[in-house]
Structures are given as C-alpha cells and as structure tokens.
Amino acid sequence: MRVFLTGGTGLIGSHLAHHLLTEGHEVVALVRSSSDASYLKGVGAQTVLGDVTDSADQLATLIRGCSHVVHGAALVYSGGGWEAIADVNVGGTDRVLSAAAAAGIERAVHISSVAVYGNDSVKPDEDQPLRPTVADRDFYARSKREAEIVARRVERETDLTLTVVRPSAVYGERDRLMAPALADILRLPVVPLFGTADNTLPVVYAGNVAVAIRLALEIPHGGGTYDLGMDHPLTQRALFQLQASGMGLRPRFLRVPGGMVQGGARILSRLGVSTPGAQHLPLDRVARLALGENPYSSGRAHAQLGWNPPHQHADALERTGRWLLGRLADMPEND
C-alpha cells in the first residue's frame, strides 16, 4: 500500500506511520509548513506540504499516486472557538475525503472518536446511527460527530469505501495531552485515586490503535465502524502506577470517594470550569469515565479485523513515562 496520511505529526498518526513503514508499506504524510515533521522523516515517510483547510482540488493533486487514505488530522480539545474547530475537523474531513474520491482512491479510513457517543447512558453500539446527545459546549465531541456524518455522506455520493475507527483516550510516546496531564498529577505531593481505582478505563495505547488501522486498510471488504476502546484491560490504579514507574516516581496515593468526585465535577462543570489542558472537555464527563467501567468492548474490531494488540500496558506505559522524562530533560530551563 501507498498510504496518504493526514495528522501524521500527531500521536496516532506518528505511530501509524512508523507501523505501516515497518510492515513494508509506503507513507505520504500531509504536513503544514509550521509542523515538526522530523519524526516522520526519520522513520522514512515522505512528506508533502499542505493543510486540510486547502481546497479539495489542491489535496487531490497531492493524493494522486497513492492507493489508500487515512484521515486523522483534527484539533483535539484545543482552545479555539467552534468555527475554527469545525473548519478543521468537519470541513477538513469533507475536503480530504472528497479529494480522495476525486483522486481515484477506493479505500479510506477516517479516525473518529468514541466521543461521538456523547453523554448518552445507552451502551455504545457501532451499528446504531449517531444521536444528538453531545453537549454544545463539548466542541471536540460535537465536531467529531459531525465529521462522521460528513464522511458517510461522501462515501454515499462517491465510489469511496470508508472504514471509521473510534479510539477512546489514547496515550503513548509523542502524546501532547493525556500522558503529560497524568505526569502533572503524578508530581503532586499526594496523588488522588478516584473511587475504588480498580475500575477498567477506556484507555488504549497508540501503537495498538495503529495496528487496528492498518488491519482496517487491509481487510478485503472494507467499510464498517469499529470502536477501539479496549486493547487490554487497564485499571485506574495501574494507569497511575505504571506511568509513575516509567518516570521514576513513587507517588503517595489518596483515595477520594466516588460520590465526592462526581458531585464536585458537576458543580465545577456548571460553573464553566474545564478540564486542565483540555478545554471544552466537560469535567463531569471525565469523572464518569474515571469512575465507571470501560463501556467500549472493541469486540467487533477483535473479531472482524483480527485485532490482537501486540503491546501490553505494562510495557507501553513505562515507555511513555521514560519518553516524558526525556522530553522534560530536553526542555530549556526557565531564566
């Protein structure tokens, strides 16, 4: 395969580029002029300058000569307003997939998110149509939901066969969101554990997500929707302990009752307080995910894609912790 990839400088994209190349495929990554593409170039990916805000005609010119497309570029819980986020996440999806169809691509993967399920209490189901249960203030979830609707419209109107994957919270080397946020918590004098801390979390390793996306490109029939929220079971306690171990930390833990966490999150959400480092991500949603059991079984991905995630959390979280230490060591000291 010769895969045209958007979002290659991000967490999932960089792991996917590396995985595809090690499997003998070619990668052509769309990168903005302001992006750091050194990792992509270092692993052997070809890079082309462009942006998902470019016209579909411009993007089609760059895509021609490739056999598959993976669209992963998105603003993830950024501080921008709705218009800016929608232009990239929704409009960008329309432009990239329309360009793929115009360039003669027959198979594409759109990287969505389990955030499209919103706050609905009904068990997630890949077969059910998306329902309008996303809070207006949750710009990321709202944009990913609308992007999926746009993606399926492009598929219906063209010859493009589209597979949608919906990862849950993703961590790994080159993570700009989850792992750094956990690192900040782990450096506190006392680290809170919510509820029993023995619940399984909807957290997956980026390297395992990359394997699932490659399998989605390779399956003969294509198409379908796959939740990627359970590579291996991971408890809240293990998440903290394993990343701490990789960072060389031995934190003191303090259990906080689940009811207190939920009540506090609801009050703060009503006051407009957002999740640190992830604006527009409601605190009450974070509390539910942190306290509850992982609802994303990923059974369809395991059964239909043959997804057998090769990376265990015990190794992946420690590697991520060591990567964070290296990143911090490379940062200049404040004057």
C-alpha distance (Angstrom), angle and dihedral (degrees) to the residues before:
residue distance angle dihedral
M1 . . .
R2 3.77 . .
V3 3.81 102.9 .
F4 3.79 125.4 -160.8
L5 3.80 106.3 -149.9
T6 3.78 131.1 -166.2
G7 3.79 119.1 -168.1
G8 3.79 91.9 31.9
T9 3.80 94.2 145.2
G10 3.82 90.7 57.0
L11 3.78 129.7 85.8
I12 3.81 101.4 -91.0
G13 3.81 93.4 32.5
S14 3.79 95.2 54.2
H15 3.81 91.8 49.0
L16 3.81 90.5 46.7
A17 3.80 93.1 50.0
H18 3.80 91.0 51.5
H19 3.81 92.9 46.2
L20 3.81 94.8 48.0
L21 3.80 91.6 49.2
T22 3.80 93.0 49.1
E23 3.81 88.0 51.5
G24 3.82 90.3 56.6
H25 3.80 99.6 -101.3
E26 3.79 128.5 126.7
V27 3.81 124.1 -117.5
V28 3.80 127.5 -156.4
A29 3.80 107.1 -172.0
L30 3.79 124.4 -161.1
V31 3.81 108.6 -138.8
R32 3.77 133.3 176.0
S33 3.79 118.6 -123.4
S34 3.81 89.4 -114.4
S35 3.83 94.7 51.8
D36 3.79 125.7 101.0
A37 3.80 103.7 -120.2
S38 3.81 96.0 169.8
Y39 3.80 94.1 111.1
L40 3.81 92.7 50.2
K41 3.78 92.0 48.6
G42 3.80 90.5 45.4
V43 3.80 92.9 57.8
G44 3.81 92.4 46.5
A45 3.80 104.9 -98.1
Q46 3.78 120.3 147.1
T47 3.79 112.1 -125.6
V48 3.79 128.9 -153.2
L49 3.79 125.0 -170.9
G50 3.77 116.7 -116.9
D51 3.78 145.4 99.7
V52 3.80 136.2 -123.5
T53 3.80 86.2 -120.4
D54 3.82 89.1 65.5
S55 3.79 117.5 101.7
A56 3.78 120.6 -84.0
D57 3.82 89.0 -115.4
Q58 3.81 91.5 56.2
L59 3.78 91.9 47.1
A60 3.82 92.6 47.2
T61 3.81 89.2 57.8
L62 3.81 89.9 56.3
I63 3.81 93.8 44.5
R64 3.81 97.2 51.9
G65 3.80 111.4 108.3
C66 3.80 93.3 34.9
S67 3.81 123.7 106.7
H68 3.83 101.1 -153.0
V69 3.80 138.9 21.7
V70 3.80 130.3 -146.0
H71 3.78 114.3 -169.5
G72 3.78 112.2 -160.1
A73 3.81 105.3 139.6
A74 3.80 112.0 123.0
L75 3.76 143.4 137.1
V76 3.81 105.0 -109.2
Y77 3.80 114.8 -154.9
S78 3.77 91.5 -36.3
G79 3.78 123.8 166.5
G80 3.79 95.4 -111.4
G81 3.77 126.8 114.2
W82 3.78 124.8 -100.9
E83 3.81 95.5 -94.4
A84 3.80 93.5 55.0
I85 3.80 93.5 45.4
A86 3.81 93.2 45.7
D87 3.81 91.7 50.2
V88 3.80 91.2 57.9
N89 3.80 102.7 32.3
V90 3.80 100.6 35.8
G91 3.80 104.2 20.8
G92 3.80 91.2 39.4
T93 3.80 90.6 54.4
D94 3.80 90.9 51.3
R95 3.81 92.8 48.5
V96 3.82 97.1 44.7
L97 3.80 96.4 46.3
S98 3.82 93.0 42.1
A99 3.80 87.7 51.0
A100 3.80 90.2 49.0
A101 3.80 91.0 53.8
A102 3.81 91.5 46.4
A103 3.82 89.9 50.7
G104 3.80 90.9 55.6
I105 3.80 97.2 -105.6
E106 3.80 111.5 156.8
R107 3.82 101.1 -175.3
A108 3.80 128.1 47.2
V109 3.81 138.6 161.9
H110 3.78 121.4 -147.1
I111 3.81 114.8 -158.0
S112 3.77 107.1 -142.2
S113 3.82 128.6 159.1
V114 3.80 140.7 -117.0
A115 3.81 83.4 -116.8
V116 3.83 86.0 87.2
Y117 3.81 88.1 77.8
G118 3.79 88.7 67.3
N119 3.78 119.3 -170.9
D120 3.79 96.2 -35.6
S121 3.80 113.3 140.2
V122 3.81 91.4 -149.1
K123 3.81 114.7 106.6
P124 3.83 111.2 -95.1
D125 3.79 112.7 -100.5
E126 3.80 124.4 -178.5
D127 3.81 90.6 -153.6
Q128 3.78 95.9 58.4
P129 3.83 120.4 90.1
L130 3.78 115.1 -111.7
R131 3.77 113.8 -91.3
P132 3.81 126.1 -151.8
T133 3.81 95.7 -106.5
V134 3.80 97.9 123.4
A135 3.78 116.3 112.4
D136 3.81 113.1 -116.4
R137 3.80 90.3 -128.4
D138 3.82 92.3 55.8
F139 3.80 93.5 84.5
Y140 3.80 95.9 174.9
A141 3.81 96.1 51.5
R142 3.79 91.0 42.7
S143 3.81 92.0 50.8
K144 3.80 94.0 47.5
R145 3.78 90.6 50.2
E146 3.80 91.8 51.4
A147 3.80 90.6 43.9
E148 3.81 90.4 57.4
I149 3.80 90.4 51.2
V150 3.81 90.0 51.1
A151 3.81 91.5 46.1
R152 3.79 92.7 53.9
R153 3.80 90.8 47.2
V154 3.81 90.4 55.0
E155 3.80 89.1 49.3
R156 3.82 92.0 51.9
E157 3.79 93.1 48.4
T158 3.82 97.8 45.9
D159 3.81 141.4 36.1
L160 3.82 91.3 -98.6
T161 3.82 116.5 126.1
L162 3.79 106.7 -148.9
T163 3.78 130.9 -161.8
V164 3.80 117.8 -168.4
V165 3.80 121.6 -155.0
R166 3.80 121.5 -168.2
P167 3.81 112.5 -160.4
S168 3.78 120.0 -168.7
A169 3.82 121.5 -143.9
V170 3.80 107.0 -25.8
Y171 3.80 129.2 -158.2
G172 3.79 136.3 176.5
E173 3.75 145.3 107.8
R174 3.83 111.7 -28.6
D175 3.81 90.2 27.5
R176 3.81 112.9 155.2
L177 3.78 98.1 -177.6
M178 3.79 124.3 26.8
A179 3.81 104.3 30.0
P180 3.84 94.5 44.7
A181 3.82 90.1 48.2
L182 3.81 90.1 51.5
A183 3.79 89.9 47.9
D184 3.80 90.5 56.6
I185 3.82 90.0 52.2
L186 3.80 92.9 46.6
R187 3.81 90.8 56.2
L188 3.80 92.1 59.2
P189 3.85 116.8 109.6
V190 3.81 87.6 -116.3
V191 3.81 122.0 22.5
P192 3.82 116.6 -147.5
L193 3.78 121.5 -132.4
F194 3.80 113.6 -162.0
G195 3.78 119.4 -130.9
T196 3.80 114.5 -37.3
A197 3.84 91.0 -22.6
D198 3.81 88.2 -144.5
N199 3.81 94.8 100.5
T200 3.80 119.0 112.2
L201 3.80 114.5 -112.1
P202 3.83 130.2 -142.6
V203 3.80 91.1 -117.0
V204 3.82 125.4 132.1
Y205 3.79 135.6 -178.6
A206 3.81 116.5 -111.6
G207 3.81 92.2 -131.6
N208 3.79 90.4 58.7
V209 3.80 91.8 47.7
A210 3.81 88.1 53.1
V211 3.81 90.4 56.2
A212 3.81 91.2 51.7
I213 3.81 92.0 50.6
R214 3.80 91.7 50.5
L215 3.80 89.7 51.0
A216 3.81 89.9 49.4
L217 3.81 88.7 55.6
E218 3.79 92.4 49.1
I219 3.81 103.5 45.1
P220 3.81 109.7 109.6
H221 3.80 99.2 -129.6
G222 3.82 99.8 40.6
G223 3.75 124.4 -169.7
G224 3.79 128.8 82.3
T225 3.79 135.6 100.4
Y226 3.79 125.2 -92.9
D227 3.80 131.2 -169.7
L228 3.81 111.3 -143.8
G229 3.78 100.9 -166.2
M230 3.81 103.3 118.4
D231 3.78 119.9 49.3
H232 3.82 93.4 147.0
P233 3.81 128.0 -13.7
L234 3.81 111.9 -89.6
T235 3.78 124.7 -176.9
Q236 3.78 123.6 -149.2
R237 3.81 90.2 -116.0
A238 3.82 93.0 51.3
L239 3.80 91.8 48.5
F240 3.80 90.9 59.0
Q241 3.79 96.3 38.8
L242 3.80 96.8 48.4
Q243 3.80 96.7 47.2
A244 3.81 89.4 45.1
S245 3.79 89.4 53.3
G246 3.79 91.0 53.0
M247 3.80 89.6 50.9
G248 3.80 92.3 49.4
L249 3.81 92.0 -114.6
R250 3.79 130.6 138.8
P251 3.79 102.6 -164.9
R252 3.79 126.4 -167.1
F253 3.79 109.2 -123.0
L254 3.79 128.0 -148.5
R255 3.80 121.6 -170.6
V256 3.80 115.3 -133.2
P257 3.84 116.9 -160.2
G258 3.78 112.6 -106.6
G259 3.79 93.8 -128.9
M260 3.78 90.8 55.8
V261 3.81 90.7 50.5
Q262 3.81 93.4 49.7
G263 3.78 94.1 45.4
G264 3.78 93.7 48.1
A265 3.81 92.2 46.8
R266 3.81 91.8 51.5
I267 3.80 92.4 50.4
L268 3.81 93.9 46.6
S269 3.83 91.7 46.2
R270 3.80 90.4 54.0
L271 3.79 88.6 51.0
G272 3.82 89.3 54.8
V273 3.81 96.4 -109.2
S274 3.81 110.5 152.7
T275 3.77 131.8 -155.8
P276 3.84 111.4 -81.1
G277 3.80 109.4 -101.6
A278 3.81 92.6 6.8
Q279 3.76 112.3 73.6
H280 3.81 116.2 -163.5
L281 3.83 91.0 25.5
P282 3.82 103.8 119.1
L283 3.79 114.6 -127.7
D284 3.79 91.9 -140.1
R285 3.83 89.8 59.3
V286 3.82 90.7 49.9
A287 3.81 89.5 50.8
R288 3.81 92.3 51.8
L289 3.80 92.1 50.1
A290 3.81 92.6 45.2
L291 3.81 94.1 50.6
G292 3.80 102.9 34.7
E293 3.76 134.2 71.6
N294 3.78 119.7 -92.9
P295 3.83 105.5 -90.7
Y296 3.82 95.6 -170.8
S297 3.80 105.6 87.1
S298 3.82 94.6 174.4
G299 3.80 87.5 -149.4
R300 3.79 93.1 145.3
A301 3.82 92.6 53.2
H302 3.79 91.3 49.6
A303 3.81 93.4 46.9
Q304 3.81 103.2 37.3
L305 3.80 102.4 29.8
G306 3.78 95.7 35.7
W307 3.80 88.6 -124.7
N308 3.79 108.0 -178.2
P309 3.82 102.1 166.6
P310 3.81 107.8 -138.6
H311 3.81 98.3 -160.6
Q312 3.81 121.2 79.0
H313 3.82 119.4 -150.2
A314 3.81 91.7 -124.7
D315 3.80 89.7 66.0
A316 3.80 99.6 30.4
L317 3.81 96.2 51.6
E318 3.79 92.7 47.5
R319 3.82 90.1 49.6
T320 3.79 89.2 49.5
G321 3.79 90.4 50.9
R322 3.80 91.6 51.0
W323 3.81 90.2 48.1
L324 3.79 89.8 53.2
L325 3.80 90.4 51.8
G326 3.79 90.4 51.9
R327 3.78 91.6 48.5
L328 3.79 91.5 51.0
A329 3.80 90.9 48.3
D330 3.81 89.9 55.1
M331 3.81 93.9 51.5
P332 3.83 115.9 100.7
E333 3.78 116.1 -112.2
N334 3.79 118.2 -110.8
D335 3.77 115.0 -101.3
